[in-house]
Amino acid sequence: MADHVAGKVIIVTGAASGFGRLVSEMTAARGARVVCVDLSEDVVEFVESIRSNNGEAIACLADVTDGDAMIGVAAEAQDRYGAIDVMVNNAGVMPLAFYADHERAASAWSRCIDINIKGVLNGISAVYDTMMAQGRGHVINLSSIYGNYPVAGAGVYGATKAAVNFLSESLRVESQGKIKVTTVKPTGVPGTNLGSGVINDQAIIGIVGQNAGTYFDAVRSLASGEGTPNQADPDDPQYLALAPEYIAEAIVAAIDQPWGVVTGDITVRATGDGYIL
């Protein structure tokens, strides 16, 4: 089988942690040239680790909510590597909260809108002209199953992810035949640190609905070491908490396709997770 990852120039936002870090590592190991974008200076050390393993990568300190900064990232990628093949709009935050939490959630909600919607739009805009001029490109946008349907506790976050779905599909329609578009809709994935932005821990109830009682009991048991081995085994249908590597591998698999083939939507689940969305 042909390798469609090696040699590609891939921009990844939110590259210092979570899915972004994993995708950057995996694609660099496959011979891609990776432009790692993050607000955190940790991205510099991360890129050094990629290079120490004979990978090709550069670090860009940039805020995805700043359109000019993202244009600068695209220009740096173009100057360094002569092309932009893939843009992975991964940066995002998840401030789950109920409307009753509005006083303490307001600033986090505002930031969520800026990062999750404007950040994706800025990423698309930064690479659009280059990809259209090249006659090919691939935009991968990180959405969520929360964007599938409105639930309690995720009004703002879910709305931003529904917006990502709209941005993705409209881009596909407008650029059909030149820019491939993939929308990734992760389920709850504990290992990404995305949950650290949750405002009200009870707001997670929307994702599990009628399964809340059994789900929370299972999670507590697993965390305490009292859960069944099946729940921690990805080879078992009772597998409870999806490891982030499975999402990252699916993203890399979407990149690893001929230019005429696109994986439009990606959702990877742990079969025993209990999420209703």
Secondary structure, 3 states (H helix, E strand, C coil): CCCCCCCCEEEEECCCCHHHHHHHHHHHHCCCEEEEEECCCHHHHHHHHHHHCCCEEEEEECCCCCHHHHHHHHHHHHHHHCCCCEEEECCCCCCCCCHHHHHHHHHHHHHHHHHHHHHHHHHHHHHHHHHHHHCCEEEEEECCHHHCCCCCCCHHHHHHHHHHHHHHHHHHHHCCCCEEEEEECCCCCHHHCHHHHCCCHHHHHHHHHHHHHHHHHHHHHHHCCCCCHHHHCCCCCCCCCCCHHHHHHHHHHHHCCCCCCCCCEECCCCCCCCCCC
